[in-house]
Amino acid sequence: MPAPYSFSRRLIQASRTATVAPLAFALSGCDWVVLNPAGDVARQQANLVLLSTALMLLIIVPVMALTVWFAWRYRAANTAATYDPEWHHSTKLELVIWSAPLAIIIALGSITWVATHALDPWRPLTRLDAQHGFAADAQPIEVQVVALDWKWLFIYPGQNIASVNELVLPEGRQVRFRITSSTVMNSFYVPALAGQIYAMPGMETQLHAVFNRTGSFAGLSANFSGAGFSHMHFAARSVTPEAFNQWAGGIRQTGAKLDRTSYLTLDRPSEHVAVSHYATIAPDLFDAVVNLCVRPGKLCAGDMAAIDAHGGTGRTGVLNLAALTYDKSGREHVVPAKADYTDAGLHKFVRAWCADNHPLRTAAARDAATAFTTNPSS
């Protein structure tokens, strides 16, 4: 027995070396930022990954070890092993085989349920890290994120500045991201800060996060979005509050103006876009991007929803028919009509339409009733 035991031990050690050594070599050039992040949200997510992996290894490692042990124990040359061709059931083994995975699933499910609610991206943070909370009067900084083809626009409404392909945040201050996309679905991801979250056109999502230390990190798009997707990277820097104020102040002195006209120029597809800054921002620009009405004469999605909530326009919808036509490249044909197609005019129409007892709405309801009476099956 000593000889086979010694051989099996050497076999296991050799297998371990053969497995771990190539793995360590392959991972030697990897960036471990996901498991060693700079933000508390990403830190909690990394802990969740490690804990989940450890729980699963409680099953995987014994199964792999037993596979090797069974192959060695019941090899043809080992006459000491019990040979029982009629064996077909063991209650003890069944209990182990089913109870262990069931316990793992219950544990993983419980941990996932708790973490999913605690790390809800819409939920404001309650702590800076595991040892420190936020000051009672601390206010989060808001950053509006727009995914363009193929670049990132970051708007700082509180500082009235914006940057392209550069995200600078003060260390130790909670950040509230408002995220959308100008064209197709994208994915905003700073591995050192928090998990990825999708950016979708015509919709807004949010993410709350915080940097716990200063440093330079990478940001990217984690969702394929076309030809320039591979170049859709940006610099994410965590700096001291003083350095952040200096950075914002410098932009206000040198940057250009970002209004709707300059945004439409920036929105054109482009690759390898250099970092640029804007000193002043149109106050309603982000909301216009979300509502798909940056281009003059476009009816905002929110206004359209307000009209629909009041029964629609019926046959009187000639006014907004062309204004609802949307094509980001400007190829749409806007049909002239006897109506005010300025943004102010469209908003005035919506407010009037949604007012009580509006004559046009009464006419639309009458048209709908007439159509229903004529063809009830429709």
VOGU-3710 file (C-alpha; in Angstrom, 3 decimals, decimal comma):
1> mpapysfsrr> 0,000/0,000/0,000  2,713/2,586/0,723  4,007/2,437/-2,830  0,612/3,011/-4,568  -0,253/5,734/-2,033  3,039/7,496/-2,666  2,502/7,221/-6,403  -1,042/8,605/-6,203  0,151/11,530/-4,089  2,858/12,317/-6,630
11> liqasrtatv> 0,257/12,039/-9,393  -2,027/14,554/-7,678  0,854/16,958/-7,066  1,961/16,670/-10,687  -1,602/17,302/-11,883  -1,863/20,360/-9,659  1,412/21,752/-10,987  0,417/21,031/-14,586  -2,862/22,895/-14,083  -1,832/25,846/-11,938
21> aplafalsgc> 1,457/26,729/-13,643  0,020/27,362/-17,154  -2,956/29,181/-15,620  -0,693/31,461/-13,583  1,441/32,137/-16,651  -1,593/32,899/-18,803  -3,023/35,312/-16,227  0,271/37,010/-15,385  -0,423/39,820/-17,854  -4,069/40,318/-16,870
31> dwvvlnpagd> -5,420/43,435/-15,230  -7,148/42,430/-11,993  -9,136/45,652/-11,787  -12,456/43,764/-11,578  -11,272/41,997/-8,422  -9,300/44,974/-7,123  -11,461/47,993/-8,002  -11,378/51,577/-6,777  -15,089/51,962/-5,999  -17,256/50,532/-3,237
41> varqqanlvl> -19,968/49,310/-5,617  -17,423/47,434/-7,724  -15,808/46,152/-4,508  -19,111/44,645/-3,366  -19,634/43,130/-6,807  -16,140/41,612/-6,702  -16,868/40,127/-3,269  -20,055/38,637/-4,665  -18,108/37,025/-7,522  -15,512/35,601/-5,132
51> lstalmllii> -18,128/34,284/-2,715  -20,178/32,712/-5,503  -17,062/31,093/-6,960  -16,055/29,702/-3,569  -19,514/28,218/-3,015  -19,486/26,557/-6,416  -15,981/25,205/-5,837  -17,360/23,367/-2,815  -19,018/21,082/-5,360  -16,593/21,288/-8,267
61> vpvmaltvwf> -13,386/20,489/-6,378  -14,689/17,352/-4,597  -16,231/16,074/-7,838  -12,977/16,533/-9,748  -10,956/14,967/-6,936  -13,334/12,019/-6,647  -13,182/11,493/-10,409  -9,424/11,042/-10,212  -9,712/8,943/-7,049  -12,342/6,608/-8,531
71> awryraanta> -10,291/6,144/-11,682  -7,285/5,235/-9,544  -9,165/3,197/-6,956  -11,079/1,049/-9,418  -8,417/0,599/-12,052  -8,110/-2,875/-13,480  -4,799/-3,583/-11,748  -6,164/-2,868/-8,260  -7,496/-6,210/-7,065  -8,081/-4,865/-3,543
81> atydpewhhs> -11,026/-2,724/-4,702  -14,483/-4,151/-4,109  -16,147/-5,539/-7,230  -19,940/-5,456/-6,994  -21,650/-5,524/-10,420  -25,103/-5,822/-8,793  -24,812/-2,560/-6,839  -27,409/-0,027/-7,963  -28,458/2,240/-5,049  -27,187/3,928/-1,888
91> tklelviwsa> -29,427/6,139/0,228  -26,441/7,796/1,849  -24,904/8,699/-1,497  -28,238/10,006/-2,790  -28,559/12,293/0,227  -25,054/13,677/-0,307  -25,460/14,020/-4,073  -28,750/15,964/-3,819  -28,489/17,815/-0,513  -25,116/19,466/-1,210
101> plaiiialgs> -26,112/21,093/-4,540  -29,478/22,063/-3,067  -27,759/23,823/-0,177  -25,441/25,623/-2,613  -28,375/26,775/-4,741  -30,258/28,063/-1,692  -27,166/29,932/-0,505  -26,456/31,428/-3,945  -30,098/32,394/-4,398  -30,222/34,140/-1,026
111> itwvathald> -26,965/36,002/-1,620  -28,034/37,035/-5,119  -31,424/38,305/-3,900  -29,841/40,445/-1,178  -27,059/41,763/-3,434  -29,449/42,532/-6,291  -31,466/44,862/-4,072  -28,470/46,337/-2,258  -26,642/47,095/-5,529  -29,660/48,326/-7,481
121> pwrpltrlda> -28,125/50,965/-9,824  -31,120/53,280/-9,271  -30,651/53,153/-5,508  -28,603/55,992/-3,955  -25,563/54,833/-1,991  -25,609/54,813/1,792  -21,894/54,433/2,434  -18,485/55,411/1,117  -17,029/52,016/1,959  -17,437/49,271/4,556
131> qhgfaadaqp> -16,032/51,503/7,329  -17,285/54,966/6,368  -20,581/56,559/5,464  -21,360/59,813/3,717  -21,682/63,099/5,553  -25,250/64,080/6,351  -25,075/67,142/4,087  -23,147/65,451/1,248  -24,815/65,894/-2,139  -24,058/63,594/-5,085
141> ievqvvaldw> -22,565/64,999/-8,243  -24,687/64,434/-11,340  -23,180/63,319/-14,638  -25,329/62,911/-17,731  -23,926/60,256/-20,062  -24,781/60,062/-23,768  -23,486/57,190/-25,901  -22,798/58,479/-29,413  -21,436/56,818/-32,544  -18,621/56,115/-31,519
151> kwlfiypgqn> -17,707/58,253/-28,542  -18,968/59,238/-25,105  -20,382/62,596/-24,055  -20,332/63,478/-20,342  -22,394/66,464/-19,228  -21,912/68,002/-15,776  -25,060/70,095/-15,231  -23,956/71,312/-11,808  -20,715/72,682/-13,245  -22,281/73,632/-16,617
161> iasvnelvlp> -19,505/71,879/-18,550  -19,162/68,792/-20,729  -16,384/66,552/-21,993  -15,992/64,013/-24,760  -14,190/60,747/-23,992  -12,994/61,958/-20,592  -14,743/61,259/-17,289  -13,284/63,040/-14,262  -14,836/62,501/-10,818  -13,956/63,708/-7,330
171> egrqvrfrit> -12,755/61,029/-4,934  -15,097/60,172/-2,079  -18,186/61,840/-3,574  -21,216/59,899/-4,697  -21,969/60,140/-8,413  -25,434/59,928/-9,922  -25,189/58,936/-13,577  -28,110/59,561/-15,909  -27,452/57,430/-18,974  -28,958/57,334/-22,453
181> sstvmnsfyv> -27,939/56,690/-26,059  -28,307/58,787/-29,168  -28,663/55,931/-31,657  -28,415/52,219/-30,861  -28,176/50,383/-27,557  -24,774/50,639/-25,924  -23,236/49,742/-22,573  -21,502/52,110/-20,149  -18,762/50,319/-18,206  -15,983/51,507/-15,897
191> palagqiyam> -14,732/48,243/-14,304  -12,963/50,023/-11,447  -16,117/51,957/-10,511  -19,174/49,710/-10,957  -20,711/47,098/-13,199  -21,820/47,809/-16,747  -25,239/49,278/-17,441  -27,016/49,630/-20,766  -27,607/52,931/-22,547  -30,695/52,854/-24,761
201> pgmetqlhav> -32,083/55,464/-27,177  -35,279/57,151/-26,076  -34,809/55,888/-22,519  -32,939/56,943/-19,399  -31,331/54,699/-16,833  -29,318/55,565/-13,758  -26,269/54,372/-11,882  -25,008/55,428/-8,457  -21,323/54,858/-7,672  -18,323/56,330/-5,887
211> fnrtgsfagl> -14,538/56,278/-6,228  -12,733/55,432/-2,983  -9,251/56,364/-4,182  -7,614/58,478/-6,828  -6,158/57,061/-10,000  -6,534/56,692/-13,758  -8,798/53,940/-15,019  -10,298/52,704/-18,270  -13,875/53,078/-19,449  -15,404/51,393/-22,459
221> sanfsgagfs> -18,492/50,270/-24,265  -19,359/46,667/-23,407  -21,977/46,213/-26,133  -21,281/45,984/-29,865  -22,707/49,074/-31,553  -21,288/49,188/-35,054  -18,106/49,768/-37,019  -16,402/52,076/-34,512  -17,264/50,032/-31,436  -13,691/48,816/-30,854
231> hmhfaarsvt> -12,481/52,420/-30,470  -15,239/53,475/-28,076  -12,987/53,899/-25,042  -12,643/56,783/-22,640  -10,401/57,840/-19,779  -11,910/57,696/-16,284  -9,956/59,619/-13,643  -10,570/59,871/-9,929  -9,031/63,046/-8,507  -9,134/65,011/-5,291
241> peafnqwagg> -12,033/67,483/-4,859  -9,587/70,363/-5,296  -8,207/68,910/-8,532  -11,735/68,367/-9,818  -12,652/71,999/-9,182  -9,494/73,100/-10,980  -10,288/70,833/-13,932  -13,850/72,161/-14,185  -12,649/75,756/-13,830  -10,120/75,290/-16,604
251> irqtgakldr> -12,795/73,979/-18,971  -15,030/76,961/-18,265  -12,240/79,266/-19,379  -11,209/77,485/-22,573  -14,051/75,245/-23,790  -16,588/75,876/-26,548  -20,366/76,052/-26,254  -22,515/72,910/-26,540  -25,979/73,831/-27,765  -28,371/71,841/-29,923
261> tsyltldrps> -26,672/72,849/-33,151  -23,180/71,846/-32,009  -24,602/68,656/-30,487  -26,063/67,615/-33,847  -22,599/68,096/-35,344  -21,007/66,047/-32,549  -23,675/63,367/-32,997  -22,452/62,474/-36,475  -20,696/59,062/-36,588  -16,930/59,363/-36,083
271> ehvavshyat> -14,072/57,200/-34,830  -10,831/57,826/-32,917  -12,300/60,977/-31,378  -9,878/62,998/-29,275  -10,774/64,388/-25,860  -12,599/67,715/-26,084  -14,443/70,016/-23,680  -17,366/72,421/-23,649  -17,614/75,430/-21,354  -21,380/76,009/-21,416
281> iapdlfdavv> -24,237/73,585/-21,988  -27,787/74,074/-23,170  -29,790/73,447/-19,967  -32,329/71,086/-21,546  -29,955/69,231/-23,871  -29,904/65,859/-22,093  -33,695/65,737/-21,751  -33,992/66,599/-25,444  -31,645/63,697/-26,295  -33,716/61,290/-24,212
291> nlcvrpgklc> -36,937/62,548/-25,802  -35,486/62,367/-29,343  -36,217/66,010/-30,076  -32,829/67,719/-30,305  -33,399/68,583/-33,959  -35,613/71,668/-34,357  -39,225/70,912/-35,225  -39,279/67,491/-33,557  -42,093/66,676/-31,154  -40,603/65,308/-27,933
301> agdmaaidah> -41,551/61,778/-26,918  -42,838/63,097/-23,591  -45,149/65,541/-25,363  -46,354/62,771/-27,640  -47,108/60,627/-24,590  -49,038/63,527/-23,036  -51,180/63,811/-26,163  -51,786/60,049/-26,233  -52,739/60,105/-22,551  -55,517/62,526/-23,437
311> ggtgrtgvln> -56,948/60,394/-26,202  -54,742/61,250/-29,175  -55,496/63,733/-31,940  -57,681/61,685/-34,272  -58,072/63,342/-37,663  -56,475/66,491/-36,346  -53,063/64,825/-36,176  -51,796/66,660/-39,266  -49,823/69,013/-37,035  -47,596/66,388/-35,427
321> laaltydksg> -47,424/63,864/-38,279  -44,238/65,305/-39,758  -42,855/66,413/-36,394  -42,897/62,822/-35,136  -40,896/61,568/-38,112  -37,377/60,909/-36,804  -34,148/60,217/-38,615  -30,925/61,121/-36,808  -29,018/61,745/-40,049  -31,446/64,423/-41,192
331> rehvvpakad> -32,743/62,534/-44,221  -36,393/62,793/-43,170  -38,847/64,902/-45,125  -40,688/67,412/-42,966  -43,910/68,410/-44,710  -44,692/72,107/-44,337  -48,003/72,822/-42,674  -49,852/75,810/-41,360  -48,501/75,366/-37,857  -45,745/76,666/-35,647
341> ytdaglhkfv> -42,982/74,036/-35,790  -40,623/75,813/-33,412  -39,948/74,106/-30,087  -41,928/76,788/-28,298  -44,817/76,359/-30,729  -44,916/72,596/-30,307  -44,853/72,860/-26,510  -47,627/75,447/-26,678  -49,721/73,097/-28,779  -49,193/70,221/-26,324
351> rawcadnhpl> -50,157/72,353/-23,325  -53,275/73,581/-25,113  -54,197/70,101/-26,297  -53,880/68,604/-22,825  -55,988/71,332/-21,256  -59,539/70,458/-20,270  -62,320/70,988/-22,835  -59,979/71,708/-25,712  -62,123/71,991/-28,886  -59,686/69,960/-30,990
361> rtaaardaat> -59,713/67,143/-28,426  -63,495/67,208/-28,427  -63,435/66,935/-32,224  -60,952/64,033/-32,035  -63,207/62,180/-29,613  -66,151/62,760/-31,949  -64,121/61,438/-34,893  -63,189/58,328/-32,913  -66,819/57,726/-31,897  -67,940/58,135/-35,501
371> afttnpss> -65,293/55,684/-36,743  -66,309/53,142/-34,092  -69,992/53,467/-35,005  -69,200/53,034/-38,693  -66,923/49,998/-38,174  -67,267/48,552/-34,631  -65,013/45,571/-35,468  -62,003/47,864/-35,918
//
